[in-house]
Amino acid sequence: MNKRFLHLLGGGPLLLGLALGCDKFPTADDVQKTVNSSVNNAVETVKQQIDLAGSIEVNLGTVSSIRTSGCYLTLGGPVEGGPGVLQLKSYHDASGESFPSMMFWARTSTIRPTELAGQKVTGHLFVQVEADGPVWHTPEDQAIELSIDSSSEGVFKATFTGGKLATTADDSLVDVTGSVEGALP
């Protein structure tokens, strides 16, 4: 293509791309989603650094305490008249996951955060200390109990009161205890 022609059109890669038929530019919606995700991750990182995002702490047998710098509670459901689902994660969304990382999910009789206090739920816990390390997980035929201590004034507090975790490294089992504190949604 003639350089003089490109210069008259203002030159640059955008016009060159258009002149050559490239039409794979991001849409305004794509750009907005990327910006929103980046801003949300930055906000959550700051909350974690100044200890406003809560934490999940577990003790795995004789292994020293493992603590995350975030705790995010979500409640969903009920699905087709069934129970609701409680989910605790150490990260706001998957793109902001850091390590150690934890996730717990359980079925619950309510989807209202303020109605959780005093309940005990059983579910599955996953713990990964390092990005490429083994995952500690609840065996399929077992469950972890979470006792919900309080759920008011914008704060959720709970205690892991019983259960075992296996590791993907060698399937060995350890007892698990711990605590949870995070902001209500």
N, C-alpha and C positions, 0 to 999 in steps of 0.2 A: 504494500500500500504506500502511496506517495506521502513522504514526510511533510510536504507542504500542505497537503490535504488535512492531515492530522493536526498540524499547527493551526490551520484555519478553524478547525472544530474545537480547538482548545487542548488538543493532545491528551496525554495521560492514559493510564491503564483502563479506566472506566470506558472511555470512548473507544479505545482500541478493542476492548472486549465486546462492546456493542457492535462495532463495525465488523468484527470477525464472527459474530453470531453467538457469543457467550451469553447465556441468559440464566445462569445459575447463581444469581446474587441473592442474598438473604432477604426475606420479606420483612416488613416493618414488625409483624407479629413475632417473627423469629428473633429479631433484635431485641424487642421488648421482653420476651421470655428470658433471654440470656442476661439482660441487664437486671431484671427482677431477681433471678436466681443468684447472681453475683452479689447484689445488695443484701439479700436475705442471708446468704452465707457469711458475709462480712459482719452483719449485725450479730448473728449467732456466735461468731468467733469472739467478738468483743464481749458479749455476755459471758461466755465461757472463761475468758481471761480475767474478768473482774468478779467471777464467782456468782453470777446472777442466773445461770442456766441450770442450777442444781447439780446433782451427782448421783451416780449409782456406785455402790461399793460392795464388793463381795469378797468372801474368804473361801478359798478352795482348799479344804483339808488343811494340810500343813503349809501350803503356799501362802506367802504373805498377802496382805490385803491388796486388792486391785481396785483402783478408783478411777472413774471417768470424770471429765470436766463438763458434762452435760447430762440432762435428764429431760426427755420430752414425752409427755403423756398424750395419747390420742385415744378416743373412744369412738367406736363405730357400731353400726348395726342398729337394731336387730335385723337379721337377714331372714326373710320369709317367716316372721313370727318367732324365730329362735332367739337365742341369747345375743347380747351385744359382745363386742370384742374390745378388750383393754390392751393397749400396746405401749410399752416403755422402750425408748431407744436412747442411746447416748449421743445421738446426732440428730440434727433437725431434718435433714434429707440426705439421701445417699451420696450426693456430690460433696457434702461437707463432712463425711465420715472421717474420724481420726481414731487413733489407737492409744490405749485400749478401747475396744468397742463392745457394747453390750446391747442385747435386745431381749425383751420378755414379752410374751403375749399369752392371754388367757381369755376364756369366755367369762362374761359377767352378766348379772341379771339386770343391770342398769347401764344406760349410756349418759347419765347425768353425773358429772364429777362430784357434786356435793352429796350425792347419795352413796358414795363409795365407802365412807368412813365406817369402820367396824366390820367390814366384810373380809372374808378370806376367800381368795381365788387360787385355783391351781392352774398351772400352765407350763410353758416351755421357756427356758432361758438359754441364751447363746452368749458366750464370752470369747473374744479373741484379743489377746494381749498385743500381738504384733501383726502387721499387715500380712506377712507371709507365714505366720505361725499357725500352730494347731488351733482348732476351735473346740472349746469346752461346750458341751450341749447336753440337754436332758435326754436320756435314753427314751426311745419310742414308747416303751411300756411303763414309764414312770412320769412323775410330774413334780414341779417345784411349787411349794406353797408360799403365797405372798399375803401377808396380813396387813390390811390397810389401816394404819393408825389414825390418820386424819386427812381430811379433804375439805378444807375451808380457807377462807381469807386469801384465796389465790395460791395456796401452797398444798402440795400433795406429799404425804409422808407415809412410808410403808417399810415393812421388814420381811426379808426372806427368812421364813421360820423352819423350813425343812425341805429336804430333797437331796438328790445326788446328781452330779454331772459326770459325763464321760468325756475323754479327750479323743480327738481324731488321730492323735499320734500313736496311741496304743490301746485305746478303749478302757483304760483303767478308770475306776470310779472314785470320786471324792465327795465328801459331804460339802454342802454349800450353805452358807449363811450370809447375811448382808443387810444393807439398808438402802433406801431410795428416798431422795428428796428432789422435788421439782415443782415448776410452776403449773398451775391448772390451765387448761386450754381456754 
